[in-house]
Amino acid sequence: MKLYTTPGAVNPARVHFLLEEKGLQIERVPVNLMKGEHRTPEYRATALNGLVPVLELDDGSRICESVVIGRYLESLHPEPNLFGADAREQAEIGMWDRIVELQVMMPFAMAFRHGHPAMAALEDQVPAFGEKQKSVGQKKLKVLEKQLAGQEYIAAGRFTNADISLWCTIRFFWKSGAEAIQEFPTLAAWYERISSRPAAALAYK
């Protein structure tokens, strides 16, 4: 298998984190987003969605979207379990994974794309929209602060892919994570707990 990926990007980091947790080694093919390599006809032939990451299987078929890639890899390597050991766990973990992705990662991503100077070459920026989306993301962190009250992890009482998704989101958009979560003590403690995992240090590499 091959993983088309971009070191330092948030969605590839989610897959990198999972691979490290499972102790899996997959050949990585770097894709330079800032140079527009994901927009070339050659890469478009590789990735149906034109994004990273993409997992290429041994038969040449390809899987896009980080969560789907993670689920596929877990089906081949079920331990340690990150997506749910039974139907109830799968539903709970999947629910929180989607909440993180749509209500936290998405607005922060829009804030980054429309507000960061480096993204001007790739995005028709609307700075006011970016600022609004940042405030939306911050408000959604309150939901996670409440969810984490009295528990160490987001779902199922243990470390799961929902924790990976949120940690990668905070780590990417605020480097150390401090700016995003300084007003949320429970979330800040959770962030430090996840950061101490050996896989976290390798997620963005």
C-alpha positions in Angstrom: 0.0 0.0 0.0 0.9 3.7 -0.5 -0.3 6.7 1.4 -0.3 10.0 -0.6 0.1 12.5 2.2 1.3 16.0 3.2 3.4 16.2 6.4 2.2 19.1 8.5 -1.4 19.1 7.2 -4.3 18.3 9.6 -6.2 15.5 7.8 -3.1 13.5 6.9 -2.0 13.9 10.6 -5.1 12.1 11.6 -4.0 9.0 9.6 -0.4 9.4 10.7 -1.5 9.3 14.3 -3.6 6.2 13.8 -0.8 4.4 12.0 1.6 5.2 14.8 -1.0 4.0 17.4 -1.3 0.7 15.5 2.4 0.3 14.8 1.8 0.2 11.0 4.4 1.2 8.4 3.1 2.2 5.0 5.1 3.8 2.2 4.3 7.5 2.0 4.3 9.6 -1.2 4.6 13.3 -0.3 2.2 15.8 -2.0 3.1 19.5 -1.8 -0.1 21.4 -1.3 1.6 24.9 -1.4 3.0 24.1 -4.8 -0.4 23.0 -6.0 0.6 19.4 -6.6 -2.9 18.3 -5.6 -4.4 20.2 -8.5 -2.4 18.6 -11.2 -4.1 16.2 -13.7 -1.7 13.4 -12.5 -2.8 13.8 -8.9 -6.5 14.2 -9.8 -6.2 10.8 -11.5 -5.0 9.5 -8.1 -7.5 11.3 -5.8 -11.1 11.5 -6.7 -11.6 14.4 -4.3 -8.3 16.1 -5.2 -7.2 16.2 -1.5 -4.9 14.4 0.9 -4.6 11.8 2.2 -5.2 9.0 -0.3 -4.6 5.3 0.4 -3.6 3.3 -2.6 -4.1 -0.4 -2.2 -2.0 -3.2 -3.6 -4.5 -3.7 -6.5 -4.2 -0.1 -7.5 -7.6 1.0 -6.1 -7.7 4.1 -3.9 -9.5 5.3 -0.8 -10.0 9.0 0.0 -11.0 10.7 3.3 -9.1 10.2 6.5 -11.8 8.7 8.6 -12.6 6.1 5.9 -9.0 5.3 5.5 -8.8 4.8 9.3 -11.8 2.5 9.3 -10.3 0.5 6.4 -7.0 0.1 8.2 -8.8 -0.9 11.5 -10.7 -3.6 9.6 -7.3 -5.1 8.7 -5.7 -4.4 12.0 -8.4 -4.3 14.7 -6.1 -3.7 17.7 -5.8 -1.4 19.4 -9.4 -0.6 18.7 -10.0 3.1 17.8 -13.5 3.0 16.1 -15.6 0.9 18.5 -15.6 -2.7 19.6 -19.4 -3.1 19.2 -22.3 -1.3 17.6 -22.9 1.0 20.6 -19.3 2.1 20.8 -19.1 2.5 17.0 -22.1 4.8 17.1 -20.8 6.9 20.1 -17.3 7.3 18.7 -18.6 8.0 15.2 -21.0 10.6 16.5 -18.3 12.5 18.4 -15.9 12.2 15.5 -18.4 13.8 13.2 -19.2 16.6 15.8 -15.5 17.4 16.0 -15.1 17.3 12.2 -18.1 19.4 11.2 -18.5 21.7 14.2 -14.9 22.3 15.3 -12.5 21.4 12.5 -14.6 22.9 9.7 -15.0 26.4 11.1 -11.3 26.5 12.2 -10.3 25.4 8.8 -12.4 28.1 7.1 -10.8 30.7 9.5 -7.3 29.5 8.5 -8.0 29.4 4.8 -9.6 32.9 4.7 -7.3 34.5 7.3 -3.7 33.1 7.0 -1.5 35.1 4.5 0.1 31.8 3.2 -3.3 30.7 2.0 -3.8 33.7 -0.3 -2.3 31.8 -3.2 -4.8 29.0 -2.8 -7.9 30.7 -1.7 -10.1 33.6 -2.7 -10.0 34.9 0.8 -12.8 36.7 2.6 -11.2 37.8 5.9 -14.4 38.8 7.6 -15.8 35.3 7.0 -12.6 33.8 8.4 -12.9 35.8 11.6 -16.6 34.8 12.0 -15.7 31.1 11.6 -13.0 31.3 14.2 -15.5 32.5 16.7 -17.9 29.7 15.7 -15.2 27.1 16.3 -14.4 28.6 19.7 -18.0 28.4 20.8 -18.2 24.7 19.8 -15.2 24.0 22.0 -17.6 24.6 24.9 -19.5 21.4 23.9 -16.2 19.5 24.2 -15.4 21.1 27.5 -18.8 19.8 28.8 -18.4 16.4 27.3 -15.0 15.9 28.9 -16.1 16.8 32.4 -15.4 13.9 34.7 -13.9 11.7 32.0 -10.4 11.3 30.4 -11.5 10.8 26.8 -14.2 12.0 24.4 -16.0 8.7 23.9 -16.4 5.1 25.0 -14.3 5.7 28.2 -11.0 5.3 26.3 -8.7 6.7 23.7 -10.4 6.6 20.3 -10.3 8.2 16.8 -12.5 11.0 18.1 -9.6 12.0 20.4 -7.3 11.9 17.4 -9.5 14.1 15.3 -9.9 16.8 18.0 -6.2 16.7 19.0 -5.0 17.1 15.4 -7.5 20.0 14.9 -6.3 21.9 17.9 -2.6 21.1 17.3 -2.7 22.3 13.7 -4.7 25.5 14.1 -2.9 26.7 17.2 0.5 24.9 17.1 0.8 24.3 20.8 -3.0 24.3 21.2 -2.7 26.9 23.9 -4.6 29.8 22.2 -7.6 27.7 21.3 -8.2 26.1 24.7 -6.8 28.5 27.3 -10.3 29.3 28.6 -11.3 25.6 28.8 -9.4 24.0 31.7 -10.8 20.5 31.2 -10.1 20.5 27.5 -6.6 21.9 28.2 -5.9 19.0 30.5 -7.2 16.5 27.9 -5.0 18.1 25.3 -1.9 17.6 27.4 -2.9 14.1 28.1 -3.2 13.2 24.4 0.0 15.2 23.6 1.9 12.8 26.0 1.2 9.8 23.8 4.2 8.8 21.7 2.1 8.8 18.5 1.2 12.4 18.9 4.8 13.5 18.5 4.9 11.8 15.0 1.4 12.8 13.8 2.6 15.9 11.9 5.7 14.3 10.4 
